[in-house]
């Protein structure tokens, strides 16, 4: 579970740096990494290293989600600015 969460989290971070559809992928993969990381972290039967990896994936997934969301906000602000410039 933690390996999948880490994979999703790092994919979200990479997708946040990609062009146009990357921001939406970053948001989706970040949400998925947070969910899978939470499931891995709450598994009390898992060893400590796996729970720690799941918590790290949760954190990195949240960063990917925030970076993707920031890019969406910047895009919307730029569109609004261009709309005000044109009248």
C-alpha positions in Angstrom: 0.0 0.0 0.0 2.8 2.4 0.9 4.6 1.8 -2.4 1.5 2.7 -4.4 1.0 5.8 -2.3 4.6 6.9 -2.8 4.3 6.2 -6.6 1.2 8.3 -6.8 2.7 11.1 -4.7 5.8 11.4 -6.8 3.8 11.2 -10.0 1.7 14.1 -8.7 4.9 16.1 -8.1 6.2 15.4 -11.6 2.7 16.2 -13.1 2.7 19.6 -11.4 5.7 20.5 -13.6 4.2 19.3 -16.9 2.4 21.6 -19.4 -1.4 22.0 -19.6 -3.0 18.8 -18.5 -0.3 18.3 -15.9 -2.0 20.6 -13.3 -5.2 18.5 -13.4 -3.2 15.3 -13.2 -1.3 16.7 -10.2 -4.6 17.5 -8.4 -6.0 14.0 -9.1 -2.9 12.1 -8.3 -2.4 14.2 -5.2 -5.9 13.3 -3.9 -5.3 9.7 -4.7 -1.9 9.7 -2.9 -3.5 11.3 0.1 -6.2 8.7 0.2 -4.0 5.7 -0.3 -1.4 7.1 2.1 -4.1 7.5 4.8 -5.2 3.9 4.3 -1.6 2.7 4.6 -1.0 4.9 7.7 -4.0 3.8 9.6 -3.2 0.1 9.1 -2.1 -0.8 12.7 -0.8 -4.3 11.6 1.8 -2.8 9.2 5.4 -2.4 10.3 6.7 1.0 11.3 8.7 1.6 8.1 5.6 1.0 5.9 3.5 3.3 8.1 6.2 6.0 7.9 6.4 5.6 4.1 2.6 6.0 3.9 2.8 9.2 6.0 5.5 10.5 3.8 3.4 9.7 0.7 0.5 11.6 2.3 2.7 14.6 2.8 4.2 14.6 -0.7 0.8 14.0 -2.2 -0.5 17.0 -0.4 2.3 19.1 -1.8 1.5 17.8 -5.3 -2.2 18.8 -4.7 -1.2 22.2 -3.5 1.2 22.8 -6.4 -1.5 21.7 -8.9 -4.1 23.9 -7.2 -1.7 26.9 -7.2 -1.2 26.5 -11.0 -5.0 26.5 -11.5 -5.4 29.6 -9.4 -2.5 31.4 -11.3 -4.1 30.4 -14.6 -7.5 31.8 -13.6 -5.9 35.0 -12.3 -4.1 35.4 -15.6 -7.3 34.9 -17.6 -9.1 37.4 -15.4 -6.2 39.9 -15.9 -6.3 39.5 -19.7 -10.1 39.9 -19.7 -9.8 43.2 -17.8 -7.1 44.4 -20.1 -9.2 43.8 -23.2 -12.2 45.6 -21.7 
